[in-house]
Amino acid sequence: MMVGVLMLTLVLVVGAAAAGCAMTAAYVYLRPGDDHVRTERLARRWLIVTAVLGVTALCLRFGWLLLS
């Protein structure tokens, strides 16, 4: 029971962090500015973090299924 609550919390937190990073990447990419190269590079970094957190959430979910 305790492992289920812990894993649920971890999956939700990591998933919410991935969603937040995706929204930040969209905001950084779409905001008006003069330096397009810098904003594209920054948005790409946010998208890399989004991908890492998304894969982490999937792995946590798979681990949760294995533990239950």
N, C-alpha and C positions, 0 to 999 in steps of 0.2 A: 504493500500500500504506500509506504513512504517513498519507495523508488519511483512509483508511478507519478506521485505528486512532484517529486524533484525533476523527473524527466519532462513532465508536462510544462513545468515552469521554465526549464532550460530551453525547450523547443520554442515556446512562446516568446521568450525574451530575445533569443537569437533571430527568430523570424521577424519580430518587430524591429530589431536593429537593422536587419537587411532591408526592410521596407523603408525605414528612415533614411538609410544610405541611398536607396534608389531615388527617393524624393529629393534628397540633397543634390544628387547628380543631375537630376532634371532641372532643378532650380539654378544650379551653377551654369549649366549649359545654355539655358534659355534666357538668363538675365542679360539685359543690354550692357554692352561694354565695348571698349576699343580693341582690347588685346584678345583676339579670338584663339590664338595658339595657346595662350595660358589657360583660358577657360576650357578649351577642349582637353588639355592635359589634366587639369584638375577634375573635370567630369569623368575622364577615363579612370583616374585613380579611385574616385568614389564608386564607379561601376565595378572595378576589381574587388574592392572591399565588399560590395553587394554580392558578387559571385562567391567570394570566400565564405561569407556568412550564410548564404543560401545553401551551399554544399554542406556546411557544418550543420545547419538545421536538418537537412535530409539525412545526414549520417547519424545525428542524434536520434531522429525518429526511427531509423533502422535499428540502432542499438537498443532503443526502447522496446521495439517489437521482439528483439532477441532476448531481452531480459524478462519479458512477461510470458 
